[in-house]
Amino acid sequence: MMRFTPLRIASAVLFLAAPALLLAQTTGSLSGVVYDPLGEHMPNAEVRVEPASNNPDKASRALTSKTGAYTVAGLPAGRYQVSVFVRGGRKFTAEGVAISAGQTVKLDVHLKDDTQLGAIGDNAFAAAIIARKPVPTGATPRSLDGHPDLSGVWAPSQKVEQGKPEMLPWAEKVFQERIANNTKDIPTSSCLPWGPTFDIPTVFKFIQAPKTIVTLNEDAFPYRQIHMDGRAHPADADPTWMGHSIGRWEGETLVVDTAGFNDKGWSPIPYPRTSKFHMIERIRRPDLGHIEIVTTIDDPGTYAKPWSFKVVSTLLPNDEIGEYVCAENNQYAGHAR
């Protein structure tokens, strides 16, 4: 029978610890604290660390704690892209962060408010409050006909795939002008809708019935109807701001076809459009707490070819759409010009 002397026990512990010690000497780590736009600790944010080659398969991830703290260990020496995601949307990116073997790099992140959720001055507070709410978990809810039920109130969407629009020269000029003047002429500054795309920085809602799905949002012209009864687009429809929407199910995906637009909206913001504007949306609810919307834009009067972008959102189970009266206490119009 072998007796384990103190010397043998110490040797065994050292032998078992050797791989960990070697890993610590040949890799580095990244740690820090993530703060929300109000300067408070941001819990449940995803910190994603990818090699500079932007290979997502080799990304390392960590969720921030209740105090906003995170640590990503075991990173080979090199340069990395560090991103912070809140409720599925990328809110921060740092390029070329150098990691050295055997060292811990400290990177604190102060998120900026980049979303306008309502009246002037309320956006930072609303964004921070919404981001702190836990995302519900569970299976995708079903309607009586067995299709995914999209019903619910959803947080302001986050664009996770930007798309690459190839604008015609006139559209590129208008786009750059709008960027340069801080989008002062956006239709909502005059209580007009900007269009039906879901790149909206406001809370929105789905109400689902077998023959009609209705969407609402807290902004000018807050509703939209998606006809599910098999009808076609009107042959000679009057052009409108929001267009005419018809939908169908393809398995788990709601496919929405919208046409019949005027040339006044900004769809998506801040791109111009013509009366040739046509869009297809593919809407999925992969689980209880998330919704994904891929929008394909086809406007031969504005773009050289069709292009797509993707937004995601999370369920707000105890929230509701608030009343929005655009002309009441409209303080934005005086600041827009």
C-alpha positions, 0 to 999 in steps of 0.5 A: 500500500502506497503511503502519501507523504507530504512531499509526494502530495505536494509533487502531485499537486504541482504536477496537476497544476502545471498545465494551468500554470503553463496556460497562464504564462502563454496566454493573457486575459481581459477584464473590466467594468461595463457602464450604461449611458447613465454611468451605472453598472451594466449587468448581463451585457455580452463582452465578445473578444475576437481575433483581429482577423474577425473570425467569429468562430474563435471569439471568446465571450463573457457576461457582465455580473450584477456590478458590470464586471467581466473577465475573459481569460485564456487569450493567446497573445495578439490583437483583438476586436472587443465588442459589447452587446446589450439585448442582442445589439452591438453597443461598443467596439474597440479595435486592435486591443493588444493582449500579452502573455501572462498579463491582464489588460483592463478595459472599462467600457462606458456605453454611449446613448445612441438611441432616440426613444422619445422626447428630447432628453429621455433617450439615455434614461429609457435605453438604460432602463430597458437594457436592465430588464431581463429577457424572458426565456421559454419556447416560442408561443403558438397561435391557435392555428399552430403558427408562431405567435408574434404578439407582445410588446418589443424593445426598440430594435437593434440593427445587427446586420447593416447591409450594403446598399449601393445607392444611385448618385442622386440618392447618395447625395441626398443621404450625405446631406441628411447625415451632414445636417443631423437629419433635421428634415426627418419627417417625424419632426413635422409629425409625419411617418418615416416609413414601415421598416422596423429600424425604429428607435421606439417600443413596438407591438404585434397584435396577431389574428388569423386574417390580420396582423397589426403592428403599433409603435410609439411614434407618428402614424403608429399602426400598420396592417398586414393582411393574411387572408390571401388578397393581392396588392391593389392593382391601382393603389393610391401611394401611401407613406406606409404602403400596402402589406400582405403576409403569408407563412413559410414554415416558422417565418412570417413573410410580409410583402409591402408595396404601393409607397409614395416617395416621401418617406425615409425607409430605412432611416435616413435613406431616400426612396422613390415610388418604386420602393418595395420591401420583403420582411422575414420575421421569426420568433425563435423563442419566447423572448426574441424576435428577428426581422430581415428586411430586403429593400428593392427600389430600382429608383434609389439602389443599383440592386436589392439589399438587406439588413437585420434587426433583433428585439427582445420582449417587454412582458410587463410594458405597454404602448404609450399614447403618442400625440405628435403635435402636443408639446412638440419641442423638437421642431424648433431645434431641428433647424 
